[in-house]
Amino acid sequence: MEPFVENRKVLYVDDEPQLLASFTSLMRKERCFVTTLQDATGIRTVIDELGPFALVLSDQRMPTLEGVDVLDIVRQLCPDTVRVLITGYADQSETIRAINIGGIHSYVAKPWDDMRLRNHVQEWIDQHNMKTKNQWLTKSLDEENKKLTEILDGTVAQSVRVLGDIVSHVSPAVATIGARVKALGEAFLRMSPEISKEEQWQIQRALELFHLGAALIPASIQASIAREGLDALERYPVARNHHLLAASVIKDIPRFEEVARIIELQAKDLDGSGEPVHVEVTTDDIPRGARLLHILIDIVAHRHSTSHVTDLLHEMMRAPQKYDPVILQKMLGAKRFDEPLGDERLVRVTGIVPGMVLKEDILTLSGQLLLKAGSVLTETSITTLWQWHKNEPIQEPLRVCGLEN
C-alpha cells in the first residue's frame, strides 16, 4: 500500500480579483499550496485537473454561481474536502442554506481578520488530513489483517495436509474412504453458494480431518484393519468411534472449535440417536457439516452395493429420521452426484494428483515397493514419487481410481 501523503492544497473561489490576490498574499508563508478560481463555473475542471483539495473556500455572492452551489459540487466530487463559505454579515440566511444544502463545515464573515483566517486555514487543513490519515490507517490495517489471514489460512492448510498424510501412512484403507468423502463433500460445497464463507471453511476442514482419529487408535487394531479391511472397526468400540478421538484432538486448536463439533456429531442421526449418546441434539441443532458428513460417509461405505450415488440417495430419502432430506434433495438435483464412484484408469507418474487411490502397488523397475495398493496419493507422497522417479524409474502405467472433479 502506498504511504500516506498529506494534502495541503487549498482552493479559493471568488469573482473579485483583488480578494483572490489578497488571499494568495495572506497565505504566501503558510504551509499550504493555494489555487484561485475567478469563474465559479470552472469548479469541476479545476478539481479534475488540480484536485483533490484539502480545503475549498468560496464566496457566496458571485454572478455565475453562488457559493452554496459551488460547495455542493465540491461535496459531490470530493466528500472529504473541508468546505468553507465566505459570506457578508447580511447573508446569514444564505449561510444556513449552505449548511443544509452544501454541507459546509464552517463560514468566514467578510471582511475577515487576517491572523484568524490564517489560523483557521491551518486548522481546516489539519482536520482534513487527520480524517484522511485515519481512513488510510484503517485501510492499511484491513490489508495487513487480510495478509495475516492468508498466511494463517496457508499455515492451517499445510498443517491439515500433514495430518492427512499421517492418516494415509498409518491406515491406507481409512484414508481411501477419507479421499472419497472429501471429493463428494467438495462437490456439494461448490454447488452451495448460499453457505457462508466461514461455514464453508469449517466444513472443508472437517472433510479433511474427520478420519484423523483412525491414526490414533492402537497399533493392534491398525493391524486388524490392514488385514481385514474396515469391517474390523465394528469389533472395537474405540475404533468405531474414532471420530470422537479426532474431535478431542482438534477442539482446542484456535478457530477449530466448530470443526471439532462437526466431526464429533458426524455419526448422529437426524432424530438424535447415534454417537455420542451423551450429547442430546436433533435436526437443525446438529451442524450442517455433521449432517453432510453423515450422508457422505454412508454413501462411500455402501458403494459396494451400487455403482451410482443416485440409487443410494433415493434409499436414504426413505430414512428421514436418519438423514437430512434437504441435503439429499440438493444432491439429487445435481448431476455430479449421479456419477459413478471410483472409476479406474491408467496414468503415468507425471499424471497423478492428490486424492487418487492406488489400485496396485507402486514399484520401481528394480521391484522395490514404494506405496501399497489402497494408499491415497497426497501432495507429499506425489512429490516423493516424482523425486524417486527421476533417480530410479517407476513401473508405468499406474492403475488408480478417484472421483472426477
C-alpha positions in Angstrom: 0.0 0.0 0.0 1.3 3.5 -0.9 2.5 5.6 2.1 0.2 8.3 3.4 1.0 11.8 1.9 -0.5 14.9 3.4 -2.7 17.0 1.2 -2.2 20.8 1.8 -3.8 22.1 -1.3 -6.3 25.0 -0.9 -8.7 26.4 -3.4 -10.3 29.9 -3.1 -13.2 30.7 -5.4 -14.2 34.4 -5.7 -15.3 36.7 -8.6 -13.3 39.6 -7.2 -9.6 39.6 -8.4 -8.4 41.8 -5.6 -9.7 39.4 -3.0 -8.1 36.4 -4.7 -4.8 38.3 -4.7 -5.2 39.3 -1.1 -5.9 35.7 0.0 -2.9 34.4 -2.0 -0.6 37.0 -0.4 -2.0 36.2 3.0 -1.2 32.5 2.7 2.2 33.0 1.0 4.2 32.0 4.0 1.8 29.3 5.3 2.1 25.5 4.9 -0.3 25.3 2.0 -0.5 25.4 -1.8 -3.1 28.0 -2.9 -5.1 27.8 -6.2 -7.6 30.5 -7.0 -10.6 30.5 -9.3 -12.5 33.6 -10.5 -15.1 31.9 -12.7 -17.1 29.6 -10.4 -18.5 27.6 -13.4 -15.0 26.1 -13.8 -15.1 24.4 -10.5 -15.4 20.9 -11.9 -12.5 21.4 -14.3 -10.2 22.7 -11.6 -11.0 19.8 -9.3 -10.5 17.3 -12.1 -7.1 18.8 -13.1 -5.7 20.0 -9.8 -7.7 18.3 -7.1 -8.5 16.9 -4.7 -8.1 19.8 -2.4 -7.8 19.6 1.4 -9.8 22.9 1.7 -12.1 24.8 -0.6 -13.3 28.3 0.3 -16.0 30.0 -1.8 -17.5 33.4 -1.8 -21.3 33.3 -1.6 -22.3 36.2 -3.9 -21.0 35.6 -7.4 -22.6 36.4 -10.7 -22.2 33.0 -12.4 -22.7 30.5 -9.5 -23.5 31.0 -5.8 -21.0 29.8 -3.2 -23.5 27.3 -1.7 -23.8 25.7 -5.1 -20.1 25.6 -5.6 -19.6 23.9 -2.3 -22.4 21.4 -3.1 -20.5 20.4 -6.3 -17.3 20.0 -4.2 -19.2 17.8 -1.8 -20.4 15.6 -4.6 -16.9 15.3 -6.2 -14.7 15.2 -3.1 -16.8 14.5 0.0 -13.7 14.5 2.3 -12.7 18.1 1.3 -13.3 20.7 4.0 -15.8 23.2 2.6 -16.0 26.9 3.9 -18.3 29.7 2.8 -17.1 33.3 2.6 -20.1 35.5 3.4 -21.1 39.0 4.3 -22.8 39.9 7.6 -26.1 40.4 5.8 -26.0 36.8 4.3 -26.9 34.8 7.4 -29.9 33.2 5.8 -27.6 32.1 2.9 -25.2 30.6 5.4 -27.9 28.5 6.9 -28.9 27.4 3.4 -25.3 26.5 2.7 -25.1 24.3 5.8 -28.3 22.5 4.8 -27.5 22.1 1.1 -23.8 22.3 0.6 -22.9 20.6 3.9 -20.3 23.3 4.7 -18.0 22.8 7.7 -17.7 26.5 8.6 -18.0 30.0 7.3 -16.0 33.2 7.3 -17.6 36.6 7.6 -16.3 39.5 5.4 -14.2 41.4 6.0 -12.1 38.7 7.5 -9.4 39.0 10.2 -6.1 38.1 8.6 -4.5 36.3 11.6 -7.7 34.5 12.5 -8.2 33.3 8.9 -4.6 32.1 8.6 -5.0 30.0 11.8 -8.4 28.7 10.7 -7.0 27.6 7.3 -4.2 25.6 9.0 -6.8 24.0 11.4 -9.1 23.0 8.5 -6.2 21.5 6.5 -5.1 19.6 9.6 -8.7 18.5 10.2 -8.8 17.1 6.6 -5.5 15.3 6.9 -6.4 13.8 10.3 -9.6 12.3 8.7 -7.9 11.0 5.6 -5.0 9.6 7.6 -7.4 7.7 9.8 -9.1 6.3 6.7 -5.6 5.3 5.3 -4.7 3.7 8.6 -8.0 1.7 8.6 -7.5 0.6 5.1 -3.8 -0.3 5.8 -4.8 -2.3 8.9 -7.5 -4.1 6.9 -4.9 -5.0 4.2 -2.4 -6.2 6.9 -5.2 -8.3 8.5 -6.0 -9.8 5.2 -2.4 -10.7 4.6 -2.1 -12.2 8.1 -5.4 -14.2 7.5 -4.0 -15.5 4.2 -0.7 -16.5 6.0 -2.7 -18.2 8.8 -5.0 -20.0 6.3 -2.0 -21.2 4.4 -0.4 -22.5 7.6 -3.6 -24.2 8.6 -4.0 -25.7 5.2 -0.4 -27.1 5.3 -0.9 -28.4 8.8 -4.1 -30.2 7.7 -2.3 -31.7 4.7 0.4 -33.1 7.1 -2.3 -34.6 9.3 -3.9 -36.1 6.3 -0.6 -37.6 5.3 -0.3 -39.2 8.7 -3.7 -41.0 8.2 -2.6 -42.1 4.7 0.5 -43.7 6.0 -1.0 -45.2 9.2 -4.3 -46.5 7.7 -4.5 -46.5 3.9 -7.9 -48.1 4.0 -9.4 -45.3 6.1 -7.5 -42.7 4.0 -9.2 -44.1 0.9 -12.6 -43.5 2.4 -11.5 -40.1 3.5 -10.4 -39.1 0.0 -13.8 -40.2 -1.5 -15.8 -38.4 1.2 -13.8 -35.3 0.7 -14.3 -35.3 -3.0 -18.0 -35.7 -2.7 -18.2 -33.0 0.0 -16.2 -30.5 -2.0 -18.6 -31.1 -4.9 -21.5 -30.3 -2.6 -19.9 -27.1 -1.4 -19.2 -25.9 -4.9 -23.0 -26.1 -5.7 -23.9 -24.4 -2.3 -23.0 -20.7 -2.6 -25.7 -19.9 0.0 -23.4 -21.4 2.7 -21.3 -18.6 4.2 -17.6 -18.5 3.6 -16.9 -19.1 7.3 -19.2 -22.2 7.4 -17.7 -23.5 4.1 -14.2 -23.1 5.7 -15.4 -25.1 8.7 -16.9 -27.9 6.6 -13.9 -28.1 4.4 -11.6 -28.6 7.4 -14.0 -31.2 8.7 -13.9 -33.1 5.4 -10.1 -33.1 5.7 -9.9 -34.2 9.3 -12.9 -36.3 10.1 -10.9 -39.5 9.8 -7.9 -38.3 11.8 -8.9 -40.5 14.8 -8.1 -43.6 12.7 -4.4 -42.7 13.1 -4.8 -42.5 16.9 -6.2 -46.0 17.6 -3.9 -48.7 19.0 -1.4 -50.4 16.7 -3.1 -53.8 17.2 -6.3 -52.5 15.8 -4.5 -50.9 12.9 -3.1 -54.3 12.1 -6.6 -55.8 12.1 -7.8 -53.1 9.7 -4.8 -53.7 7.4 -5.6 -57.5 7.3 -9.4 -57.4 7.3 -10.4 -54.0 6.0 -12.8 -51.5 7.6 -15.1 -54.3 8.8 -12.6 -54.8 11.6 -13.7 -51.4 13.1 -17.1 -52.9 14.2 -15.4 -55.1 16.7 -13.7 -52.3 18.6 -15.8 -49.5 20.1 -12.8 -47.2 20.3 -12.1 -47.7 16.7 -15.7 -47.5 15.6 -15.9 -44.1 17.3 -12.5 -42.8 16.1 -14.2 -39.6 15.0 -14.6 -38.8 18.7 -10.8 -39.1 19.1 -10.3 -36.7 16.2 -12.7 -34.2 17.7 -11.0 -34.3 21.1 -7.6 -33.7 19.5 -8.5 -30.6 17.4 -11.1 -28.9 19.6 -8.5 -26.8 21.4 -6.9 -25.5 18.2 -7.9 -21.9 17.6 -10.7 -21.5 15.1 -11.3 -25.2 15.1 -13.9 -25.4 17.8 -16.8 -25.7 15.3 -14.8 -28.0 13.1 -14.4 -30.3 16.1 -18.1 -30.2 16.8 -18.9 -31.1 13.2 -16.6 -34.2 13.5 -17.9 -35.1 17.0 -21.5 -35.2 15.7 -20.9 -36.8 12.3 -22.5 -40.1 13.4 -25.6 -38.5 14.8 -28.9 -39.4 13.1 -31.3 -36.6 12.5 -33.6 -37.8 15.3 -30.7 -37.6 17.8 -29.7 -41.2 18.0 -26.1 -42.3 17.5 -22.8 -41.4 19.0 -22.0 -39.6 21.2 -25.1 -40.7 23.2 -24.5 -38.2 26.0 -24.9 -35.3 23.5 -28.6 -34.6 23.0 -29.1 -32.8 19.7 -31.6 -33.3 16.8 -32.4 -31.9 13.4 -31.0 -28.4 12.8 -29.2 -28.3 16.1 -26.8 -30.8 14.5 -24.3 -28.7 12.5 -24.9 -28.8 8.7 -21.4 -30.1 8.2 -22.1 -33.0 10.5 -25.3 -33.8 8.7 -23.4 -33.7 5.4 -20.6 -35.9 6.7 -23.2 -38.5 8.0 -24.6 -38.8 4.5 -21.2 -38.8 2.6 -19.6 -41.4 4.9 -22.6 -43.8 4.4 -22.6 -43.2 0.6 -18.9 -44.2 0.4 -19.3 -47.1 2.9 -22.1 -48.6 0.8 -20.6 -48.1 -2.6 -20.1 -51.9 -3.0 -23.9 -52.3 -3.2 -24.4 -50.0 -6.2 -22.2 -48.0 -8.5 -24.3 -44.9 -8.6 -24.8 -42.3 -5.9 -28.3 -41.6 -7.0 -29.5 -45.0 -6.0 -28.0 -44.5 -2.5 -29.6 -41.1 -2.2 -33.1 -42.4 -3.0 -32.6 -45.1 -0.5 -31.6 -42.6 2.1 -34.6 -40.4 1.4 -36.7 -43.3 2.8 -35.0 -42.8 6.2 -35.8 -39.2 7.1 -35.2 -40.0 10.8 -31.6 -40.7 9.9 -30.5 -38.3 7.1 -31.2 -34.7 6.3 -33.7 -34.7 3.4 -32.8 -31.1 2.4 -29.2 -32.1 1.7 -30.3 -35.3 0.0 -32.7 -33.4 -2.3 -30.0 -31.0 -3.2 -27.7 -33.8 -4.1 -30.4 -35.5 -6.2 -30.8 -32.3 -8.1 -27.2 -32.1 -9.1 -25.8 -34.1 -12.0 -22.4 -34.5 -10.2 -24.0 -36.8 -7.6 -25.4 -39.0 -10.3 -21.9 -40.0 -11.5 -20.3 -43.4 -10.6 -18.0 -43.6 -7.6 -14.4 -44.6 -8.2 -13.6 -45.0 -11.9 -10.4 -46.9 -12.7 -7.8 -45.6 -15.1 -4.2 -45.8 -16.1 -1.9 -42.8 -15.6 1.8 -42.0 -15.8 3.7 -40.8 -12.8 3.5 -37.3 -14.2 -0.3 -37.6 -14.3 -1.0 -38.4 -10.7 -2.8 -35.9 -8.5 -3.8 -35.7 -4.8 -6.9 -37.8 -3.9 -6.2 -40.6 -6.4 -6.3 -44.1 -4.8 -3.8 -46.8 -5.9 -5.4 -50.0 -7.2 -2.0 -51.7 -7.4 1.3 -51.4 -5.6 3.8 -48.8 -6.9 7.1 -50.5 -7.7 10.4 -49.3 -9.2 11.8 -51.1 -12.2 14.0 -53.0 -9.9 11.0 -54.2 -7.9 11.3 -52.0 -4.8 7.9 -51.3 -3.2 7.2 -47.6 -2.7 3.5 -47.5 -2.0 0.9 -50.2 -1.3 -2.3 -50.6 -3.2 -5.1 -48.8 -1.4 -2.9 -45.8 -0.5 -4.3 -42.4 -1.1 -2.0 -40.1 -3.0 -1.2 -36.8 -1.2 0.9 -33.8 -2.2 3.7 -35.1 0.0 3.7 -38.7 -1.4 3.4 -37.3 -5.0 6.4 -35.1 -4.6 8.4 -38.0 -3.1 7.4 -40.3 -6.1 8.4 -37.6 -8.6 11.8 -37.2 -7.0 12.2 -41.0 -6.8 11.2 -41.4 -10.5 14.0 -39.0 -11.6 16.6 -41.2 -9.9 15.1 -44.7 -10.3 12.3 -45.1 -12.8 8.9 -46.3 -11.5 7.0 -49.0 -13.3 4.3 -47.4 -15.5 1.4 -47.0 -16.1 -0.1 -46.7 -12.6 -3.6 -48.1 -12.0 -5.6 -45.6 -9.9 -9.1 -44.6 -9.2 -10.7 -41.5 -7.9 -13.7 -39.2 -8.3 -13.9 -36.8 -11.2 -13.5 -33.2 -10.2 
